[in-house]
């Protein structure tokens, strides 16, 4: 018997999806994570401005923190 592709549309809420994911084993969660990252378009990832500012501040401080090595 050859595998069949089944398209199943079930209306569920995001909360229900989260509840389903919580029931997965750790390895299944890892597989799901890999699929999600593979499917994610890098151009669609939005980095919040607050996070960008945190990184900018850390970059500014970096040379000062390493100056004790000189």
C-alpha positions in Angstrom: 0.0 0.0 0.0 1.4 3.4 -1.0 1.4 6.4 1.4 -1.5 8.8 0.8 -1.5 12.5 1.4 -4.5 13.7 3.5 -5.4 17.3 3.8 -7.3 17.7 7.0 -8.7 21.1 8.1 -9.8 21.3 11.7 -10.6 24.7 13.2 -8.6 25.0 16.4 -7.4 27.9 18.4 -3.8 28.9 19.0 -4.1 27.9 22.6 -5.2 24.4 21.5 -2.1 24.2 19.3 0.0 25.1 22.3 -1.7 22.4 24.4 -1.0 19.8 21.6 2.6 20.8 21.4 3.0 20.5 25.1 2.0 16.8 24.8 4.8 16.0 22.3 7.9 14.2 23.4 11.2 16.2 23.6 12.4 14.6 20.3 9.1 15.5 18.6 9.3 19.1 19.9 12.9 19.2 18.4 11.6 18.0 15.1 8.8 20.5 15.1 11.3 23.3 15.9 13.5 22.2 13.0 10.5 22.2 10.7 9.4 25.7 11.8 12.9 27.2 11.4 13.2 25.5 8.0 9.9 26.9 6.8 10.6 30.4 8.2 11.7 32.9 5.6 14.7 34.9 7.0 13.1 38.1 5.6 10.0 37.6 7.7 11.8 37.6 11.0 11.2 40.9 12.7 13.6 41.8 15.5 11.9 44.2 18.0 13.5 47.6 18.2 14.0 47.1 21.9 16.2 44.1 21.3 18.2 45.9 18.7 18.9 48.7 21.2 20.0 46.2 23.8 22.5 44.8 21.4 23.7 48.2 20.4 24.3 49.1 24.0 26.3 45.9 24.6 28.4 46.6 21.5 29.2 50.0 22.8 30.3 48.6 26.2 32.4 45.8 24.8 35.6 47.6 24.2 35.4 49.2 27.6 35.0 45.8 29.3 38.1 44.4 27.4 40.3 47.4 28.1 41.6 45.8 31.4 43.4 43.2 29.2 45.7 45.8 27.8 
